[in-house]
């Protein structure tokens, strides 16, 4: 077994010992809201949003983008589990700002191994092929400007035909240097109840 696997399983044993009555938590989130945010390991939604287990749904992907799958999860969160408010939270210093679709497609077309970033901020392959051109069929939802991407995602969610108009969607950027949530007023306005 790998070192990481051993560490995860050991941590889980400790968690089980202190699990208490968490097995009795209801499936619907107790505070009736959901957060769509980035998978970045520096972000801990439980801490920055004051969550305990059972409080809210947290949907994470690269960039915290309103992908089809993220919207699918939000719709299930509302329709079957009763969430009534949603947050879109992107963050500063996001890796999704470091490349675009063309770069990702080129890298994957050359090799499937992990790429590296040089001192000039350019990506390069460290391994050899084969790669795959399947990457050209994916919209990687990269980010040029955090405020614009939050606004774009809130608008996409609010305009989706499966999203009821009475769900407010708030737009924020998490500052990785301070931990502060910074409102994107245009996004929150676009996500308000009409």
N, C-alpha and C positions, 0 to 999 in steps of 0.2 A: 504494500500500500504506500501511496505517496505521503510525504510529510503533511501536505495540505489536507488530504483526506483524513489522516489521523487526527489532526487538529480540529477539523470540523466535527468528527464523530465524538471526540472527547468533550468539546464544547456542548454538543447536543446532550450527552449524558448528564452534564451539570445542569443544563436547562430543564431536562426531564425531572431531575430531583427537586427543582424549585417550581415546577409547573403549577402546582396548587389547583385552583378551581377554574383555570382558563379553558378547560374542556367544556365548560358550561356556557361560554360566551355564545350569544346568538350569531347566526350567519350575517344578518344585515348589520352594517356599521352603525354603532350606537350614536354617533354624532351626525350621521346622515349627510356626509360630504365625501368628495373624492378629489384626489390630487393627481394631476398628470405632470410628471417631472422626469428629469434626466437620470440615467443609470450611473452617472459619475459617482465613484466611491466616496468622494469628499462630502456628498450631500446625504444627510440623515433626516428624512422628512419627519420621523418620530420626534426628533429633537427640535428642528426648526419650526415645526408646527404644533408642538406640544401634544403629540399623540401617544396614547397607550394602546395596547393590543385590543382590537375590537372597535376602535374609534372610527376609522375612516378607511376607504379604499385608496391605495397608492399604486398608480400605474406608472411603470418606468420603462423607458426606452432610450436609445441614443439621441440625446438632444431634448428629450421630453416633448417630442413632436406629435402633432395630431394626425398620426398615420391612420390608415383604415383600421388596423387592429386596436389602436388606442381608442378610437371612437367606438368600435365594437364593445370594448370593455366598459367605457363610460355609459353606453346605452344599456348594457346589462346591469350596471351598477344602479342606474335609475329605475329601469322598467321592472326588474325582479327583486332588487334589494333596497329600494327606497331612498337613494341619495337625492338631495334636493339642491345642492350647491356644488360647483366644481371650480377648481383652481388649475390654471396652467402656469407652471413655474419652471422657467429656464434659468440659466446661471451664467455668471461671468466666467471668463477663462475656460470656455467649453471647447472640448476637442473637436466638436462639429464645425468650429470656425476655422480649423486648420487645413481643410481640404474642400474640394468640390466634387461633383459627380464624375467629371472627366478624370480627375486624379485617381479616385477610387476605382473606376472602371479600368484604367490603365494598369494600376498596381495589381488588381486581381486578374487581369488578362495575362500578366507576365508570370505571376507566382501566387500561390495560396499561403505562403509563409508570412510571418509577421514582418511588416515593413518598419523602417526607421525614419526618423526625422533628423536632418542634418542641422548644423549650426546656422544655416541661412534660412531655415524654415521650409526646406524642400523635402518631400518624401522620396524615399528610394527603397527598392527591394533588397533584402539581405540574403535571400535564398534564390534557388533556381526553380524553374517551372516544373511541372506544367501549371499553367493558370487556367482560368475559365472565363469565357466571354459572357457567361450568364449575368455578370454584374451590370451589363448594359441594359438589362430589363428592369432594374431596380432604381426607383427614385430614392436617393440616399438622404434626402431632406436635410441637407447641410445648412449652415447658418452663416449669413453675411453680417447681419446686424441683429443683436438680441431683441431690442424693442420691436423691430419689424417682424421678427419671427414669432414673438409672443402674440402680437396683434394678428398676424396671419393665422395662427393656430386657433385663437379665440374665435375669429370670424368663421373659420372653417367648421368649427364645432357648432357654433350658433346657427349657421346656415344649413347644417346637415338635416335632411328630411326626416331622420329618425330622432332628432333632438327636440323635445318640447320647448316652446318659447318661454315657458315660465321657470326655466332653470337659469339662474345667474352663473356666468362664467367669469372669474376674476383672472387678471393677468399680472404676473409678478416676475421679477428677476431676483434670484438669490445671489448675493454678493459673497463670493468665496473668500474674500479677505476679511469680512466683518461678520458674516453669518446673517446679515440683515436681509429681509425681504423688501424689495423696492417695487412699488406699484408702477405698472405701465398704464397710466390713466386712459390713454386711447383704447387699450385692450379691455380694461374694465368697463369703459363706456360702451364699447361694441358688444360686450358680453352681458350688459344689463337686461333686465326684464323689460320687454316692450309692451 
